[in-house]
Amino acid sequence: MVQQRTERLEAGRTSRAVYVVGTEMVVDLHRSAPPGSKLFEIQCTPAVKYRITPSTKDPFPLPLKAGTSLIFTMDKASKDVNDNKVSVTYFGNKSEKLDKAILHLTALDISLDVDADRDGVIEKNNPNKGSWKWGPDGHGAILLVNCDAENYYKVPDSELDKISKRAGRV
């Protein structure tokens, strides 16, 4: 299942958000609408893919009802900060524009990747990523965890030549 994150828009304001590639962002259009709103329309930059729920094939402007949501995704990371945009225009009727909510987006592609065969190269599709084998001819990720008592020694790990632990603790 795709991770979803809810973003709140406010009519009459421009908002900014960070979007994580591979997730869905959800906006409750009815809650963000100004009083008297009956219709809405969506405009966005080409990198933003969206759908409306409940789904409809009607042309814009669409009727605004309780539970109407905008769900959008993006396929790749942004080249610049706030380089993508979603705007929602609210109408009282077909010609009476009430207000607009704008969301600027910066998409980030976040991943934790590993050198699965320990050859110094991180490959996206290495078959050893799904398993781990101990030893010098082994494969799989080795993650080093900083779990010592740094606050006890009052010296950051980067300034020490050894791995330390607090007496009496592992």
Order of alpha helices (4+ residues) and beta strands (2+ residues): beta-beta-beta-beta-beta-beta-beta-beta-beta-alpha
